[in-house]
Amino acid sequence: MIRSERLEAVLDLLAEAGQVDIDDIVSTLGVSPATARRDLDSLAKQRLLTRTHGGATTGTVSYDLPGRYNRDDNAEAKQRIAEAASELITPGVVIGLSGGTTTTALAQVLSTRADLNAKSDHALLTVVTNAINIAAQLAVRPNIKVIVIGGVLNPRSYELVGPYTDLVMNRIALDLAFIGVNGIDHTVGPTVSDESEASVNLLMAQRATTSYVLADSSKVGRRALATLGDYEFARLITDSGLTEEDKTAFEERGVDVTVVPAKA
């Protein structure tokens, strides 16, 4: 494991419980105590954690960690949603991935698919994204062509937004788009926390032949700041936590709802 991957793994461990001990890092990552201490010191200098005696905590960090490092109690549901979305993607297509934890999970699933990692002289998948963490995740896969639409970085979500983003998106045609959201309501539709991100998500969905909203059931009934404008929301992939009442309400509004079953 290279150093950058190791540092990310340390932050993932920290996100799970809000604190991490050197012994945890040593046993989980198979590194020496000295290496674990150096990694924690490095992350502390970046103000991504606070060092404690024998480990680290997020408790007194002066700002929120970026989204992917927040504790996520719905990670398992998001993983199942990502796996279901992956089944819709065939080699050779062009897809759009907005930012978000569920779309990031989808990128991870795609990066490990055997058919997309087969030996080939050409790209087996093209991914268009405004999320730099997703781009970095897929960049090491030689058969996946990654197009990053430029813009101004939102450090809390890793997403690029603004007029430069719109300029590129208007020149791209997508087969499929997968849109991450902060909330989804059967009255106002999908919503996100930032109006600039909402604009990008809307345009990405409009540039696709078919678009899907990916949202775990904890987001159903929630409303964030910004709607996706005149997005004709028609497809939702969610998990089995969705109530029959909510499912019926969506379907009565013409939404095709895919409910991913819980793992046995």
C-alpha positions in Angstrom: 0.0 0.0 0.0 1.5 3.3 -1.1 1.6 6.2 1.4 -1.4 8.2 -0.1 -3.6 5.1 0.0 -2.4 4.4 3.6 -3.4 8.0 4.7 -6.8 7.6 3.2 -7.2 4.2 5.0 -6.3 5.9 8.3 -8.9 8.6 7.7 -11.5 5.9 6.9 -10.7 4.2 10.2 -11.1 7.5 12.0 -14.4 8.1 10.3 -15.8 4.8 11.6 -15.6 5.7 15.2 -14.4 9.3 15.6 -11.1 8.2 17.0 -8.3 5.8 16.2 -5.5 4.2 18.2 -2.0 3.5 16.8 -2.6 -0.2 17.7 -5.7 -0.1 15.4 -3.7 1.2 12.5 -0.9 -1.3 13.1 -3.2 -4.3 13.2 -5.5 -3.2 10.4 -2.9 -1.8 7.9 0.0 -4.0 8.8 2.4 -1.2 9.4 4.9 -0.5 12.2 4.0 1.8 15.1 6.6 4.3 13.9 4.9 4.5 10.5 1.5 4.8 12.1 2.7 7.7 14.2 4.3 9.5 11.2 1.0 9.1 9.3 -1.0 10.6 12.1 1.4 13.4 12.5 1.2 14.1 8.8 -2.6 14.2 8.8 -2.6 16.4 11.9 -0.4 18.9 10.1 -3.1 19.0 7.4 -5.7 19.6 10.1 -7.6 16.5 9.1 -7.4 15.1 12.7 -6.3 16.0 16.2 -3.5 13.9 17.7 -4.0 12.4 21.1 -1.8 10.3 23.3 -1.6 7.0 21.5 -3.8 7.9 18.6 -6.0 10.6 17.1 -9.6 12.0 17.2 -11.8 14.2 15.0 -13.2 15.8 18.2 -11.4 19.2 18.0 -10.8 19.6 14.3 -11.7 23.2 13.6 -13.8 22.4 10.5 -15.8 19.5 9.0 -14.0 16.7 7.3 -14.8 16.4 3.5 -17.9 14.3 2.9 -16.2 11.0 2.2 -14.6 11.0 5.7 -17.7 11.6 7.7 -19.1 8.7 9.6 -21.8 7.1 7.4 -24.3 4.8 9.1 -25.9 4.1 5.7 -22.7 2.8 4.0 -24.1 -0.7 3.5 -27.2 0.5 1.9 -25.3 2.8 -0.4 -23.0 -0.1 -1.4 -26.1 -2.2 -2.4 -27.5 0.7 -4.4 -24.1 1.1 -6.1 -24.0 -2.6 -7.1 -27.5 -2.4 -8.5 -26.6 0.7 -10.5 -23.5 -1.0 -11.8 -25.6 -3.7 -13.4 -27.2 -1.1 -15.6 -23.8 -0.1 -17.1 -22.5 -2.1 -20.0 -19.0 -1.7 -21.6 -18.7 1.0 -24.2 -21.2 3.4 -22.8 -20.7 7.0 -21.6 -21.9 7.7 -18.1 -22.1 10.8 -15.9 -21.4 10.6 -12.1 -22.2 13.6 -10.0 -20.6 14.0 -6.6 -21.9 12.2 -3.5 -21.2 9.2 -1.3 -23.4 6.8 -3.2 -22.0 7.8 -6.6 -18.5 7.4 -5.1 -19.5 3.9 -4.0 -20.6 3.3 -7.6 -17.2 4.4 -8.9 -15.6 2.0 -6.5 -17.7 -0.9 -7.8 -16.9 0.0 -11.4 -13.2 0.2 -10.7 -13.2 -3.5 -9.6 -15.5 -5.0 -12.3 -13.6 -7.7 -14.2 -15.2 -6.9 -17.6 -14.0 -3.3 -17.3 -10.5 -4.3 -16.4 -10.0 -6.8 -19.2 -7.1 -6.3 -21.5 -8.2 -3.9 -24.3 -6.7 -1.4 -26.7 -9.5 1.1 -26.2 -11.6 2.5 -23.3 -14.3 0.1 -22.1 -16.1 2.8 -20.3 -16.2 6.6 -20.3 -17.0 8.4 -17.1 -17.8 12.1 -17.0 -17.7 13.6 -13.5 -17.4 16.9 -11.7 -16.2 15.1 -8.5 -12.4 15.1 -8.2 -12.4 12.2 -5.7 -14.3 10.0 -8.2 -11.9 11.0 -11.0 -8.9 10.1 -8.8 -10.5 6.8 -7.9 -10.9 5.8 -11.5 -7.7 7.4 -12.9 -5.6 4.3 -12.2 -7.9 2.1 -14.3 -6.5 2.2 -17.9 -9.6 1.0 -19.5 -11.8 3.7 -18.0 -11.6 7.0 -19.8 -12.3 9.8 -17.3 -13.4 13.3 -18.3 -13.4 15.9 -15.5 -15.6 18.9 -16.2 -13.8 21.9 -14.8 -14.9 24.6 -12.4 -14.4 25.9 -8.9 -13.8 23.3 -6.2 -16.2 23.0 -3.3 -13.8 21.5 -0.6 -16.6 20.0 1.4 -17.9 17.8 -1.4 -14.9 17.6 -3.8 -17.2 18.8 -6.6 -16.4 21.3 -9.3 -19.1 23.9 -10.0 -19.7 27.1 -11.9 -19.8 28.4 -15.5 -16.8 26.4 -16.7 -18.5 23.2 -15.7 -21.6 24.2 -17.6 -19.5 25.0 -20.7 -18.1 21.5 -20.9 -21.3 19.7 -20.0 -23.1 21.4 -22.8 -20.7 19.8 -25.3 -21.1 16.2 -23.9 -23.7 13.6 -24.6 -24.2 10.8 -22.0 -25.9 7.5 -22.3 -26.6 7.3 -18.5 -26.3 9.7 -15.6 -26.3 8.8 -11.9 -27.2 11.7 -9.6 -26.4 11.8 -5.9 -28.6 13.9 -3.7 -28.9 15.1 -0.1 -32.7 14.7 0.1 -35.6 13.5 -2.0 -39.3 14.2 -1.7 -42.1 13.0 -3.8 -43.4 16.6 -4.0 -40.4 18.7 -4.8 -38.2 15.9 -6.1 -34.4 15.6 -5.5 -32.6 18.3 -3.6 -29.0 19.1 -2.7 -27.3 21.4 -0.2 -25.6 23.7 -2.7 -27.4 25.6 -5.5 -24.3 25.5 -7.7 -24.1 21.7 -7.4 -27.8 21.5 -8.1 -27.2 23.3 -11.4 -24.5 20.8 -12.4 -26.6 17.9 -11.5 -29.5 19.2 -13.5 -27.4 19.7 -16.6 -25.8 16.3 -16.2 -29.2 14.6 -16.0 -30.4 16.6 -19.0 -27.4 15.6 -21.2 -28.2 11.9 -20.6 -30.5 9.6 -22.5 -31.5 8.0 -19.2 -30.8 9.4 -15.7 -31.1 7.8 -12.2 -31.2 9.4 -8.8 -29.3 7.3 -6.3 -30.5 7.8 -2.7 -30.5 5.6 0.3 -33.9 5.5 2.2 -32.7 7.8 5.0 -32.8 10.7 2.5 -36.4 10.1 1.5 -38.7 12.8 2.9 -35.8 15.1 3.5 -35.4 18.5 1.7 -32.1 20.2 1.2 -31.6 23.8 0.1 -31.7 23.5 -3.7 -34.0 21.7 -6.1 -32.8 20.4 -9.4 -35.0 22.9 -11.3 -37.1 21.4 -14.0 -35.4 18.0 -13.9 -38.0 15.4 -14.9 -37.2 13.0 -12.1 -38.3 9.6 -13.4 -36.0 6.9 -11.9 -34.9 6.2 -8.3 -32.7 3.5 -7.0 -32.9 3.1 -3.2 -32.8 0.5 -0.5 -35.3 -1.7 1.4 -35.7 0.9 4.1 -38.2 2.8 1.8 -41.7 2.5 3.1 -44.6 1.2 1.0 -46.3 4.6 1.5 -43.3 6.5 0.0 -42.9 4.0 -2.8 -46.5 4.4 -3.8 -46.3 8.2 -3.6 -43.3 8.2 -6.0 -44.9 5.8 -8.4 -48.2 7.8 -8.5 -46.0 10.7 -9.8 -44.6 8.5 -12.6 -41.3 7.6 -10.9 -39.9 4.1 -11.6 -38.6 3.0 -8.2 -36.0 0.3 -7.9 -35.8 -1.1 -4.3 -32.6 -3.0 -3.6 -33.2 -5.8 -1.1 -31.3 -6.1 2.1 -28.5 -8.6 2.2 -29.6 -12.0 3.6 
